[in-house]
Amino acid sequence: MAKEKKIYCGSGKQQTNKWFKATIKPKVLMEYLQEYKGAEFVKININLLDKPDQYGKDVEITVDTWKPTLKEDQVDMADTKNDDLPF
């Protein structure tokens, strides 16, 4: 499986072991809005970097673009779904 290009949407700095400050780019996130049961959301990955970048940022925020793949039997069921009654 080919590795997907990361979609950077923000960065930040670790303040303490449990506290991070981050800046998010909303225009980047808008393209990846998803909806579930009427609620909109964007899945993101937040990673602590091994060493800070040139601006001292040691937190990387990327869009999580992973989507599950359907198993063969799930694909067959999706193709044969029919709302008509059999009689």
Z-matrix of the N, CA and C atoms (Angstrom, degrees):
N
C 1 1.461
C 2 1.525 1 108.33
N 3 1.325 2 116.37 1 131.44
C 4 1.460 3 120.90 2 -179.19
C 5 1.523 4 110.26 3 -74.45
N 6 1.303 5 114.98 4 143.47
C 7 1.454 6 120.37 5 179.18
C 8 1.534 7 108.54 6 -78.39
N 9 1.330 8 116.20 7 128.44
C 10 1.458 9 120.71 8 -180.00
C 11 1.519 10 110.60 9 -77.36
N 12 1.325 11 114.75 10 149.56
C 13 1.464 12 120.64 11 176.55
C 14 1.528 13 108.53 12 -69.15
N 15 1.332 14 116.09 13 135.98
C 16 1.464 15 120.46 14 178.29
C 17 1.517 16 110.44 15 -70.86
N 18 1.325 17 115.41 16 141.79
C 19 1.460 18 121.91 17 177.29
C 20 1.525 19 106.24 18 -108.95
N 21 1.322 20 116.38 19 99.72
C 22 1.458 21 121.71 20 -177.08
C 23 1.524 22 109.85 21 -75.46
N 24 1.332 23 115.86 22 131.14
C 25 1.468 24 119.83 23 -178.49
C 26 1.520 25 111.74 24 -131.15
N 27 1.325 26 117.54 25 7.47
C 28 1.454 27 119.83 26 178.98
C 29 1.509 28 111.96 27 170.45
N 30 1.318 29 114.26 28 175.88
C 31 1.460 30 121.08 29 177.70
C 32 1.523 31 107.82 30 -154.90
N 33 1.311 32 115.07 31 172.06
C 34 1.459 33 117.75 32 -178.91
C 35 1.506 34 111.81 33 -167.54
N 36 1.321 35 114.30 34 -169.60
C 37 1.452 36 121.26 35 -177.35
C 38 1.522 37 108.56 36 -140.69
N 39 1.319 38 115.60 37 134.70
C 40 1.451 39 121.00 38 177.29
C 41 1.522 40 108.54 39 -74.49
N 42 1.334 41 115.93 40 126.11
C 43 1.462 42 121.21 41 -179.05
C 44 1.530 43 110.54 42 -94.50
N 45 1.340 44 116.21 43 -45.44
C 46 1.467 45 122.97 44 176.08
C 47 1.528 46 106.47 45 -141.04
N 48 1.329 47 117.92 46 -176.15
C 49 1.465 48 120.61 47 178.89
C 50 1.522 49 113.05 48 -59.89
N 51 1.334 50 117.26 49 -28.69
C 52 1.464 51 121.20 50 -175.76
C 53 1.524 52 113.84 51 -117.46
N 54 1.311 53 118.36 52 5.15
C 55 1.459 54 120.52 53 -174.38
C 56 1.518 55 109.90 54 -130.41
N 57 1.333 56 114.97 55 126.48
C 58 1.457 57 122.27 56 178.02
C 59 1.523 58 108.71 57 -125.33
N 60 1.313 59 117.44 58 141.66
C 61 1.461 60 121.99 59 171.10
C 62 1.519 61 106.28 60 -106.55
N 63 1.331 62 116.28 61 137.96
C 64 1.457 63 119.74 62 -177.38
C 65 1.520 64 111.14 63 -143.17
N 66 1.310 65 114.66 64 156.21
C 67 1.460 66 123.15 65 174.60
C 68 1.521 67 107.00 66 -120.90
N 69 1.333 68 116.39 67 129.90
C 70 1.453 69 122.87 68 -177.40
C 71 1.530 70 109.01 69 -112.80
N 72 1.345 71 115.76 70 141.75
C 73 1.469 72 121.64 71 176.47
C 74 1.534 73 108.80 72 -96.98
N 75 1.338 74 118.36 73 100.37
C 76 1.470 75 120.54 74 -174.41
C 77 1.527 76 114.34 75 -63.34
N 78 1.323 77 118.69 76 -31.48
C 79 1.467 78 120.06 77 179.87
C 80 1.524 79 111.25 78 -63.49
N 81 1.317 80 116.84 79 -34.61
C 82 1.468 81 120.25 80 177.24
C 83 1.528 82 109.57 81 -68.32
N 84 1.330 83 116.90 82 -43.02
C 85 1.458 84 121.13 83 -176.69
C 86 1.523 85 113.47 84 -67.72
N 87 1.321 86 118.20 85 -32.35
C 88 1.467 87 121.94 86 -176.20
C 89 1.530 88 111.87 87 -56.54
N 90 1.308 89 117.17 88 -33.00
C 91 1.467 90 121.60 89 -179.03
C 92 1.532 91 112.03 90 -68.95
N 93 1.328 92 117.15 91 -19.17
C 94 1.458 93 121.76 92 -174.51
C 95 1.530 94 113.31 93 -113.46
N 96 1.339 95 116.91 94 19.55
C 97 1.460 96 120.94 95 177.29
C 98 1.523 97 110.10 96 -61.88
N 99 1.311 98 116.28 97 135.81
C 100 1.454 99 122.69 98 175.02
C 101 1.518 100 107.78 99 -122.45
N 102 1.308 101 116.30 100 162.42
C 103 1.459 102 119.67 101 178.90
C 104 1.516 103 109.18 102 -129.30
N 105 1.323 104 115.50 103 139.26
C 106 1.451 105 122.13 104 176.51
C 107 1.518 106 108.14 105 -144.81
N 108 1.313 107 115.77 106 118.32
C 109 1.466 108 122.34 107 179.57
C 110 1.531 109 112.20 108 51.60
N 111 1.325 110 115.35 109 42.15
C 112 1.456 111 120.82 110 176.14
C 113 1.521 112 115.78 111 84.48
N 114 1.327 113 117.72 112 -5.35
C 115 1.471 114 120.88 113 -179.85
C 116 1.532 115 109.43 114 -104.48
N 117 1.317 116 116.39 115 135.88
C 118 1.459 117 121.13 116 176.68
C 119 1.521 118 109.95 117 -93.53
N 120 1.318 119 115.57 118 144.31
C 121 1.458 120 120.34 119 179.14
C 122 1.525 121 109.90 120 -156.50
N 123 1.318 122 115.98 121 164.16
C 124 1.463 123 124.08 122 172.69
C 125 1.519 124 106.56 123 -130.95
N 126 1.331 125 116.66 124 128.83
C 127 1.454 126 120.52 125 176.55
C 128 1.526 127 108.72 126 -85.15
N 129 1.331 128 116.16 127 132.03
C 130 1.460 129 120.57 128 179.85
C 131 1.526 130 110.08 129 -129.97
N 132 1.322 131 114.69 130 158.14
C 133 1.461 132 122.50 131 172.58
C 134 1.514 133 107.82 132 -111.83
N 135 1.322 134 116.91 133 134.41
C 136 1.461 135 122.01 134 178.20
C 137 1.524 136 107.09 135 -120.03
N 138 1.320 137 116.23 136 117.59
C 139 1.454 138 121.01 137 -176.13
C 140 1.517 139 111.19 138 -123.03
N 141 1.314 140 115.63 139 137.33
C 142 1.459 141 122.14 140 173.60
C 143 1.524 142 107.00 141 -85.34
N 144 1.327 143 117.03 142 124.17
C 145 1.469 144 121.80 143 -178.20
C 146 1.528 145 110.94 144 -80.27
N 147 1.328 146 115.69 145 154.28
C 148 1.462 147 121.07 146 178.69
C 149 1.527 148 111.78 147 -65.00
N 150 1.340 149 115.43 148 -37.68
C 151 1.466 150 119.53 149 177.92
C 152 1.522 151 109.11 150 -142.79
N 153 1.320 152 117.77 151 148.25
C 154 1.469 153 121.31 152 -179.36
C 155 1.527 154 112.11 153 -62.47
N 156 1.342 155 115.70 154 151.92
C 157 1.459 156 119.83 155 175.46
C 158 1.526 157 109.88 156 -79.56
N 159 1.317 158 116.68 157 -170.60
C 160 1.469 159 120.99 158 -176.65
C 161 1.521 160 113.48 159 -64.17
N 162 1.351 161 116.94 160 -17.43
C 163 1.463 162 120.81 161 179.97
C 164 1.529 163 111.97 162 -102.36
N 165 1.328 164 117.15 163 5.75
C 166 1.458 165 121.41 164 -179.70
C 167 1.518 166 114.10 165 84.16
N 168 1.331 167 117.37 166 6.71
C 169 1.467 168 121.61 167 179.76
C 170 1.524 169 109.05 168 -80.04
N 171 1.331 170 116.83 169 128.77
C 172 1.458 171 120.24 170 179.85
C 173 1.536 172 112.39 171 -121.41
N 174 1.335 173 116.16 172 13.66
C 175 1.456 174 122.28 173 176.37
C 176 1.523 175 107.92 174 -123.45
N 177 1.337 176 115.23 175 131.78
C 178 1.459 177 121.70 176 -179.54
C 179 1.524 178 108.17 177 -115.39
N 180 1.328 179 116.63 178 133.53
C 181 1.462 180 121.27 179 179.34
C 182 1.524 181 107.90 180 -121.81
N 183 1.344 182 114.95 181 124.53
C 184 1.457 183 120.99 182 -179.95
C 185 1.526 184 109.57 183 -130.24
N 186 1.334 185 115.64 184 158.80
C 187 1.459 186 121.40 185 176.92
C 188 1.529 187 108.13 186 -77.19
N 189 1.325 188 116.03 187 133.94
C 190 1.464 189 121.55 188 176.23
C 191 1.528 190 107.57 189 -87.21
N 192 1.336 191 116.69 190 107.21
C 193 1.465 192 121.44 191 -176.83
C 194 1.525 193 112.36 192 -100.95
N 195 1.337 194 118.48 193 7.32
C 196 1.458 195 121.02 194 -177.69
C 197 1.510 196 110.80 195 -64.50
N 198 1.326 197 114.78 196 135.58
C 199 1.458 198 121.00 197 175.45
C 200 1.524 199 107.03 198 -130.80
N 201 1.325 200 118.31 199 136.75
C 202 1.461 201 119.93 200 179.26
C 203 1.519 202 110.67 201 -66.72
N 204 1.315 203 116.26 202 147.85
C 205 1.456 204 120.37 203 175.70
C 206 1.523 205 108.08 204 -95.33
N 207 1.312 206 115.73 205 141.32
C 208 1.453 207 120.38 206 179.00
C 209 1.519 208 109.40 207 -76.13
N 210 1.318 209 116.02 208 136.51
C 211 1.457 210 120.60 209 174.37
C 212 1.518 211 107.97 210 -73.85
N 213 1.318 212 116.69 211 159.67
C 214 1.461 213 121.56 212 -175.72
C 215 1.528 214 112.56 213 -54.86
N 216 1.332 215 118.55 214 -43.36
C 217 1.457 216 120.38 215 -179.55
C 218 1.529 217 111.89 216 -68.73
N 219 1.344 218 117.79 217 -29.27
C 220 1.465 219 120.83 218 176.63
C 221 1.520 220 110.11 219 -70.05
N 222 1.337 221 117.09 220 -37.39
C 223 1.464 222 121.47 221 178.91
C 224 1.518 223 109.05 222 -65.16
N 225 1.353 224 117.54 223 -44.53
C 226 1.454 225 121.11 224 178.98
C 227 1.525 226 111.15 225 -59.12
N 228 1.334 227 117.24 226 -43.92
C 229 1.459 228 121.19 227 179.86
C 230 1.524 229 110.92 228 -65.15
N 231 1.322 230 117.38 229 -38.84
C 232 1.468 231 120.72 230 179.64
C 233 1.516 232 110.45 231 -66.38
N 234 1.340 233 117.73 232 -36.63
C 235 1.461 234 121.52 233 -179.72
C 236 1.524 235 112.43 234 -71.58
N 237 1.340 236 117.23 235 -31.61
C 238 1.462 237 120.19 236 -175.18
C 239 1.519 238 113.28 237 -96.98
N 240 1.327 239 117.77 238 1.46
C 241 1.466 240 119.45 239 -179.39
C 242 1.515 241 109.72 240 -62.67
N 243 1.305 242 115.03 241 129.27
C 244 1.448 243 120.42 242 -178.24
C 245 1.524 244 107.95 243 -143.00
N 246 1.308 245 116.80 244 126.96
C 247 1.460 246 120.72 245 -177.83
C 248 1.531 247 112.14 246 -84.95
N 249 1.354 248 117.24 247 -3.87
C 250 1.458 249 119.08 248 179.28
C 251 1.521 250 110.89 249 -74.69
N 252 1.303 251 115.56 250 146.63
C 253 1.455 252 119.64 251 176.24
C 254 1.543 253 109.52 252 -74.50
N 255 1.334 254 118.37 253 147.33
C 256 1.460 255 119.78 254 -176.15
C 257 1.517 256 113.79 255 -77.74
N 258 1.324 257 119.21 256 0.63
C 259 1.475 258 120.01 257 -179.43
C 260 1.497 259 110.72 258 -131.46
